[in-house]
Amino acid sequence: MWIRVVRRSICRSLFAGVNAVHWICLVPELFLFGVLCSAQSFTPDQAIDRYLSRSSDGQPGCSDWVSTVQIDAALPKLKKQGGMQGLKVVSRTGQTVYRDLRFTGDSLIKTAVIARFLANDVKPPVRSPGADVTRQNYSFVYDRTSEYNGLTAYVFRLRPIRKRIGLFKGELWLDATTADPLRLWGDFVKSPSIFVRNIRVVQDYQRIGDCSHPLRLLFSVDTRIAGHVEMAVWLHPVDSQSAESAAKCGAGSLAGGSAAK
């Protein structure tokens, strides 16, 4: 944030006192100055340091938000699929509830896949340092620069320092200009259950104000009984001002996804 303020003040000082006639004559130069003031990037080392520093702070002030949610899931081996739409509300205290849920599709998807995801997501947030994306748990190696939805991204390879449930091997994509997360994906290095063979998770992010929030979450799970499980969760912001009141109104009807009908 402070970098943007500094850039803005520099740009204003460069153009202060330029009258209308001079401005017309200096349009090409002003354009070049504008690019210089807005397109400055971090180095890969600076970007990863800034990301890890902000992650450890927990993005203060970013917990109060509301989004529409679309969940699609499938069990290809059993030829079952289904979807759910509604609202996801995260209050200022970090409490998560789901409201106005509507389900379509096979009931097995609702009870065995989506309802379990919702029940886990509404549990009170518990910080688990052993699973956080930190230098204590992972090694970060800059791999390449890539394009991501029109943005320049630094791509880092993540390798867990030890084999532990909740850790994964994959990649972290950071915006080269802001060091905001764009994508985090990986394969879990240790299964949480004897009934699960492999788990892959992909999470894409969106920037809302000064905060980074999930945009899309993809799960790909290989199980020993039901076969392959696929689930996609899409989130789009609605109103970040009313999250607290919405959470209070809906808290009683959404625990464990029981409101899904």
C-alpha positions as CSV (number, residue, x, y, z in Angstrom):
1,M,0.0,0.0,0.0
2,W,2.7,2.5,0.9
3,I,4.4,1.9,-2.4
4,R,1.3,3.0,-4.3
5,V,1.1,6.1,-2.2
6,V,4.7,7.0,-2.9
7,R,4.3,6.4,-6.6
8,R,1.1,8.5,-6.6
9,S,2.8,11.4,-4.9
10,I,5.8,11.2,-7.3
11,C,3.5,11.3,-10.3
12,R,1.6,14.3,-8.9
13,S,4.8,16.2,-8.2
14,L,6.0,15.6,-11.7
15,F,2.8,17.1,-13.3
16,A,2.1,19.9,-10.8
17,G,2.0,23.4,-12.3
18,V,1.7,22.2,-15.9
19,N,-0.9,24.4,-17.7
20,A,-3.3,23.3,-20.4
21,V,-1.1,24.4,-23.3
22,H,2.0,22.8,-22.0
23,W,0.0,19.6,-21.2
24,I,-1.1,19.3,-24.8
25,C,2.5,19.6,-26.0
26,L,3.7,17.1,-23.4
27,V,1.2,14.3,-24.0
28,P,3.8,11.8,-25.2
29,E,6.2,12.6,-22.3
30,L,3.3,12.4,-19.8
31,F,2.3,9.0,-21.2
32,L,5.8,7.7,-20.7
33,F,5.9,9.1,-17.2
34,G,2.6,7.4,-16.4
35,V,3.9,4.1,-17.5
36,L,7.0,4.5,-15.4
37,C,4.9,5.4,-12.3
38,S,2.4,2.6,-12.7
39,A,4.4,-0.4,-14.1
40,Q,7.3,-0.8,-11.7
41,S,7.7,-4.4,-10.5
42,F,9.3,-6.2,-7.6
43,T,12.2,-8.6,-8.2
44,P,11.3,-12.3,-7.5
45,D,13.1,-12.2,-4.2
46,Q,11.3,-9.0,-3.1
47,A,7.9,-10.4,-4.2
48,I,8.2,-13.6,-2.2
49,D,9.5,-11.8,0.9
50,R,6.5,-9.4,0.7
51,Y,4.0,-12.2,0.2
52,L,5.3,-14.2,3.2
53,S,5.4,-11.1,5.4
54,R,1.8,-10.2,4.6
55,S,0.7,-13.8,5.0
56,S,2.1,-13.9,8.5
57,D,0.0,-10.8,9.4
58,G,-3.2,-12.6,8.3
59,Q,-4.4,-9.7,6.1
60,P,-5.9,-7.6,8.9
61,G,-9.2,-6.0,7.9
62,C,-9.9,-8.5,5.1
63,S,-12.3,-10.9,6.9
64,D,-15.5,-9.0,6.4
65,W,-16.9,-10.0,3.0
66,V,-19.9,-11.6,1.1
67,S,-19.8,-13.5,-2.2
68,T,-22.0,-15.6,-4.3
69,V,-20.9,-19.2,-4.4
70,Q,-21.3,-21.8,-7.1
71,I,-20.2,-25.4,-6.3
72,D,-20.1,-28.1,-9.0
73,A,-19.1,-31.7,-8.1
74,A,-19.0,-35.1,-9.9
75,L,-18.2,-38.7,-9.3
76,P,-17.4,-39.8,-12.9
77,K,-17.0,-43.5,-12.0
78,L,-20.6,-43.6,-10.5
79,K,-21.9,-41.2,-13.1
80,K,-23.2,-38.8,-10.5
81,Q,-23.1,-35.0,-10.5
82,G,-24.7,-32.0,-8.9
83,G,-24.4,-28.3,-8.1
84,M,-25.2,-25.8,-5.4
85,Q,-25.6,-22.1,-5.5
86,G,-26.0,-19.5,-2.7
87,L,-24.2,-17.0,-0.6
88,K,-21.0,-17.3,1.4
89,V,-20.6,-14.8,4.3
90,V,-17.4,-14.3,6.2
91,S,-17.8,-12.0,9.2
92,R,-15.3,-9.6,10.7
93,T,-14.5,-12.2,13.4
94,G,-13.7,-14.8,10.7
95,Q,-17.0,-16.8,11.1
96,T,-18.2,-18.4,7.9
97,V,-21.8,-19.2,7.1
98,Y,-23.7,-20.2,3.9
99,R,-27.1,-18.7,3.1
100,D,-29.9,-19.3,0.6
101,L,-28.4,-22.6,-0.7
102,R,-30.1,-24.3,-3.6
103,F,-29.1,-27.8,-4.8
104,T,-29.6,-29.6,-8.1
105,G,-28.5,-33.1,-9.2
106,D,-27.9,-36.5,-7.5
107,S,-28.4,-36.6,-3.8
108,L,-25.2,-38.6,-3.3
109,I,-23.2,-35.6,-4.5
110,K,-25.1,-33.4,-2.0
111,T,-24.6,-35.6,1.0
112,A,-21.2,-37.2,0.4
113,V,-19.3,-34.4,-1.3
114,I,-20.7,-30.9,-1.1
115,A,-22.3,-31.1,2.4
116,R,-19.0,-32.4,3.8
117,F,-17.1,-29.5,2.2
118,L,-19.6,-27.0,3.7
119,A,-19.4,-28.6,7.1
120,N,-15.7,-28.3,7.2
121,D,-15.7,-24.8,5.8
122,V,-18.0,-23.4,8.5
123,K,-15.8,-24.7,11.4
124,P,-14.2,-21.9,13.4
125,P,-10.9,-20.9,11.8
126,V,-8.0,-22.6,13.6
127,R,-4.5,-21.5,12.8
128,S,-2.2,-24.4,12.0
129,P,1.4,-23.3,11.7
130,G,2.4,-26.7,10.7
131,A,0.5,-26.4,7.4
132,D,1.0,-22.7,6.6
133,V,2.8,-21.6,3.5
134,T,6.0,-20.4,5.3
135,R,9.7,-20.8,5.1
136,Q,9.4,-23.1,8.1
137,N,7.4,-25.6,6.1
138,Y,8.5,-25.0,2.5
139,S,11.4,-24.2,0.3
140,F,10.6,-21.5,-2.4
141,V,12.6,-21.6,-5.7
142,Y,11.9,-19.0,-8.4
143,D,11.2,-21.0,-11.6
144,R,10.0,-18.6,-14.3
145,T,8.0,-15.5,-15.3
146,S,4.6,-16.2,-16.9
147,E,1.4,-14.5,-18.1
148,Y,-1.7,-14.8,-15.9
149,N,-5.0,-13.2,-17.2
150,G,-3.1,-10.2,-18.6
151,L,-0.8,-9.9,-15.6
152,T,2.9,-10.7,-15.3
153,A,3.4,-13.4,-12.7
154,Y,6.5,-14.8,-10.9
155,V,6.2,-18.6,-10.5
156,F,7.8,-20.3,-7.6
157,R,8.2,-24.0,-7.0
158,L,7.1,-25.1,-3.6
159,R,8.6,-28.2,-1.9
160,P,7.7,-29.2,1.7
161,I,10.6,-29.5,4.0
162,R,9.1,-32.6,5.6
163,K,6.4,-35.0,4.6
164,R,3.4,-34.1,6.7
165,I,-0.4,-34.1,6.3
166,G,-1.6,-30.8,4.9
167,L,1.6,-30.0,3.0
168,F,1.8,-30.2,-0.8
169,K,4.3,-30.0,-3.6
170,G,3.3,-27.5,-6.3
171,E,3.6,-23.8,-7.4
172,L,2.9,-20.3,-6.1
173,W,2.1,-17.6,-8.6
174,L,2.6,-14.0,-7.5
175,D,1.7,-10.7,-9.2
176,A,5.1,-9.2,-10.2
177,T,3.8,-5.6,-9.5
178,T,2.0,-6.1,-6.2
179,A,3.2,-9.5,-4.9
180,D,-0.4,-10.5,-4.4
181,P,-1.2,-14.2,-4.8
182,L,-2.7,-15.2,-8.2
183,R,-2.6,-19.0,-8.0
184,L,-1.6,-21.7,-5.5
185,W,-1.7,-25.3,-6.5
186,G,-0.2,-28.6,-5.5
187,D,-0.4,-32.3,-4.8
188,F,-0.6,-33.4,-1.1
189,V,2.5,-35.3,-0.1
190,K,0.7,-37.4,2.5
191,S,-2.9,-38.7,2.4
192,P,-5.1,-37.8,5.3
193,S,-7.0,-41.1,5.1
194,I,-6.4,-44.7,4.1
195,F,-9.4,-44.3,1.7
196,V,-7.8,-41.5,-0.2
197,R,-5.0,-42.1,-2.7
198,N,-4.2,-38.6,-4.0
199,I,-5.4,-35.0,-3.6
200,R,-4.7,-32.1,-5.9
201,V,-5.9,-28.6,-5.0
202,V,-5.8,-25.5,-7.2
203,Q,-6.8,-22.0,-5.8
204,D,-7.0,-18.9,-7.9
205,Y,-7.3,-15.5,-6.2
206,Q,-9.0,-12.1,-6.9
207,R,-8.1,-8.7,-5.5
208,I,-10.9,-6.8,-3.8
209,G,-9.7,-3.4,-2.5
210,D,-6.5,-4.1,-0.6
211,C,-7.4,-7.7,0.1
212,S,-6.8,-11.0,-1.8
213,H,-9.8,-13.4,-1.7
214,P,-10.4,-16.8,-3.3
215,L,-11.9,-16.7,-6.8
216,R,-11.9,-20.4,-7.7
217,L,-11.0,-23.6,-5.8
218,L,-10.6,-26.9,-7.6
219,F,-10.4,-30.3,-5.9
220,S,-9.3,-33.5,-7.6
221,V,-9.3,-36.5,-5.3
222,D,-8.6,-40.2,-6.1
223,T,-10.4,-42.4,-3.6
224,R,-10.2,-46.2,-3.2
225,I,-14.0,-46.7,-3.1
226,A,-15.8,-44.1,-5.1
227,G,-13.0,-43.5,-7.6
228,H,-12.2,-40.0,-8.8
229,V,-14.0,-37.0,-7.2
230,E,-14.0,-33.6,-8.8
231,M,-15.3,-30.3,-7.3
232,A,-15.1,-26.7,-8.4
233,V,-16.0,-23.7,-6.2
234,W,-16.5,-20.3,-7.7
235,L,-16.7,-17.1,-5.5
236,H,-17.8,-13.6,-6.7
237,P,-18.0,-10.6,-4.3
238,V,-21.4,-9.1,-3.5
239,D,-21.3,-6.7,-0.6
240,S,-18.4,-6.4,1.8
241,Q,-20.2,-3.9,4.0
242,S,-22.9,-6.2,5.4
243,A,-21.0,-9.4,6.2
244,E,-21.4,-9.0,9.9
245,S,-25.2,-8.6,9.9
246,A,-25.6,-11.3,7.3
247,A,-23.6,-13.7,9.4
248,K,-25.8,-13.1,12.4
249,C,-29.0,-13.5,10.4
250,G,-27.9,-16.8,8.8
251,A,-25.7,-18.4,11.5
252,G,-28.5,-20.6,12.9
253,S,-29.6,-22.2,9.6
254,L,-26.3,-23.0,7.9
255,A,-24.2,-25.1,10.3
256,G,-22.9,-28.1,8.5
257,G,-24.7,-27.2,5.3
258,S,-28.1,-28.2,6.7
259,A,-29.8,-25.4,4.9
260,A,-29.1,-27.0,1.5
261,K,-32.4,-28.1,0.1
